[in-house]
């Protein structure tokens, strides 16, 4: 199975920077045939019936992950978004800078304009360097100056050289000799 599919076999579709078109596909959007009260997604903490009803709608939503990503990237801390309550999203908000989703990295390297975390930006630089992407293209992908892209590639080369040198050192280092043992180290039989 391709790595670009999720558990429901839908291809991964990342929201581009500023894209709000995904909202039209959301199950929470009221229509003439599907009336949904928007207040359902902003329950009080003790309104468990509303919370369960909102989450049940979210489980059916084709853009649930996109909704969650948008909430995290925009810092939305109120209401139920992406099937999670405010309290359930709080740790995700805290850990967002460390998120490293390689499908997002690959989408960015291929030209999609995404909100990237610092970890994802570093991974884009390494992936682009390994794939031979030009400095000018990297500058365009990351929305940085060509000079900055050049510096990022220089840092990537240095990091890869350092990592390769460290791997060589670790694989060629002879094992440490064991200290000789005496009879008392093995214990005695009772």
C-alpha positions in Angstrom: 0.0 0.0 0.0 1.5 3.4 -0.8 2.7 5.5 2.0 0.5 8.4 0.9 -2.7 6.8 2.0 -4.3 6.8 5.4 -6.1 4.1 7.2 -9.3 4.9 5.3 -7.4 4.6 1.9 -7.9 8.2 1.1 -4.8 10.0 -0.3 -3.2 12.4 2.1 -4.3 16.0 1.2 -2.5 18.7 3.1 -4.0 22.2 3.4 -2.1 24.8 1.6 -1.2 28.0 3.4 -4.4 30.2 3.5 -6.6 27.5 2.0 -10.1 27.4 3.5 -11.8 25.4 0.6 -11.7 22.2 2.7 -14.4 23.7 5.0 -17.0 23.2 2.2 -16.5 19.4 2.6 -16.8 19.4 6.4 -19.7 17.5 7.9 -20.2 20.3 10.4 -21.2 22.7 7.6 -25.0 23.1 7.7 -26.9 22.6 4.4 -30.6 22.4 3.5 -30.4 18.6 3.6 -28.1 18.4 6.6 -28.9 21.1 9.3 -26.2 21.3 11.9 -26.2 23.7 14.8 -22.7 25.3 14.9 -23.1 25.7 18.7 -22.8 21.9 19.0 -19.1 22.3 18.4 -18.6 24.8 21.3 -20.1 23.0 24.3 -19.3 23.8 27.9 -17.0 21.2 29.6 -19.9 19.5 31.4 -22.2 19.2 28.3 -21.2 15.6 27.6 -24.2 15.0 25.2 -23.1 17.8 23.0 -19.5 16.7 23.1 -20.4 13.1 22.1 -22.7 14.3 19.3 -20.0 16.7 17.9 -17.4 14.0 18.0 -19.7 11.5 16.3 -20.1 13.9 13.4 -16.3 14.4 13.3 -15.7 10.7 12.9 -17.7 10.8 9.7 -15.9 13.9 8.3 -13.7 13.5 5.2 -11.6 16.5 6.2 -11.2 15.7 9.9 -7.3 15.7 9.8 -7.3 18.9 7.7 -9.6 20.5 10.3 -7.3 19.4 13.1 -4.2 20.7 11.3 -5.9 24.0 10.7 -6.8 24.3 14.3 -3.2 23.6 15.4 -1.5 25.8 12.8 -3.9 28.7 13.5 -3.7 28.3 17.3 -7.4 27.7 17.6 -8.0 26.6 21.2 -11.8 26.8 21.4 -14.4 24.3 20.5 -14.2 20.8 19.0 -11.9 20.7 16.0 -10.8 17.7 14.1 -12.7 15.5 16.5 -10.8 16.7 19.6 -11.9 18.9 22.5 -9.9 21.9 23.7 -8.4 19.7 26.4 -7.4 16.9 24.1 -5.8 19.4 21.6 -3.8 21.2 24.3 -0.8 18.7 24.2 -0.8 18.8 20.4 -0.6 22.6 20.5 2.4 22.4 22.9 4.2 19.7 20.8 3.4 21.3 17.4 6.9 22.8 16.9 8.3 19.3 17.1 5.9 17.7 14.6 7.7 15.9 11.8 5.3 14.4 9.2 7.2 13.1 6.2 4.1 13.2 4.0 4.1 17.0 4.7 7.8 17.2 4.0 7.4 15.4 0.6 4.4 17.6 -0.3 6.5 20.7 0.5 9.5 19.5 -1.6 7.1 18.8 -4.5 6.0 22.4 -4.3 2.9 22.5 -2.1 2.8 25.7 0.1 2.3 24.3 3.6 2.5 25.6 7.1 5.7 23.7 8.2 7.1 23.3 11.7 10.8 23.9 12.4 11.4 20.2 12.3 9.6 19.8 9.0 11.5 22.8 7.5 14.8 21.1 8.5 13.7 17.9 6.9 12.7 19.8 3.7 16.2 21.2 3.5 17.8 17.8 3.9 15.4 16.1 1.4 15.8 18.9 -1.1 19.6 18.7 -0.8 19.6 14.9 -1.3 17.3 15.2 -4.3 19.5 17.9 -5.9 16.9 20.6 -5.7 18.5 24.0 -6.6 19.2 26.7 -4.0 16.8 28.9 -5.9 14.0 26.3 -5.8 14.7 25.7 -2.1 14.4 29.5 -1.5 11.0 29.5 -3.3 9.8 26.4 -1.4 10.7 27.9 2.0 9.9 31.5 1.2 13.4 32.6 2.1 16.1 34.5 0.2 18.5 32.7 -2.1 21.3 33.6 0.2 19.5 32.0 3.1 18.8 28.9 1.1 22.5 28.7 0.3 23.3 28.9 4.0 20.8 26.2 4.7 22.4 23.9 2.2 25.8 24.6 3.6 24.5 23.7 7.1 22.9 20.5 5.6 26.2 19.5 4.0 28.0 20.0 7.2 25.4 18.0 9.2 25.5 15.1 6.8 29.3 15.1 6.7 29.4 15.1 10.5 26.8 12.3 10.7 28.7 10.2 8.2 32.0 10.7 9.9 30.4 9.8 13.3 29.0 6.6 11.7 32.4 5.6 10.3 34.0 6.2 13.7 31.4 4.1 15.5 31.7 1.2 13.0 35.5 1.2 12.8 36.3 1.6 16.5 37.6 -1.7 18.0 35.6 -3.1 20.9 36.8 -2.2 24.3 38.8 -5.1 25.9 37.2 -6.7 28.9 38.9 -6.7 32.2 40.2 -10.1 33.2 37.9 -11.8 35.7 39.0 -13.7 38.7 37.4 -16.7 40.3 35.5 -14.6 42.9 33.6 -12.6 40.1 31.6 -15.7 39.2 30.3 -16.4 42.7 30.5 -19.7 44.5 28.1 -22.6 44.5 26.4 -23.1 47.8 
